Amino acid sequence: MTDYAAMYKRLFNLTTDAIAILQQAQQDTEEMYVASPEPDIMVLESKKLEDDE
């Protein structure tokens, strides 16, 4: 007979492990973003075409 309780416990435990891994990855990447230097932002002038004059 199939042991449904054991199947459920395994599924539950592995699912919670996967969630914890994803949460840790999100926290790690958020910390990387916060620790990164500010980007150099510059406004670029657009070139006007001769037909637009």
PyMOL commands that set and color helices and strands:
alter all, ss='L'
color gray80, all
select helices_A, chain A and resi 4-35+50-52
alter helices_A, ss='H'
color red, helices_A
deselect
rebuild
show_as cartoon
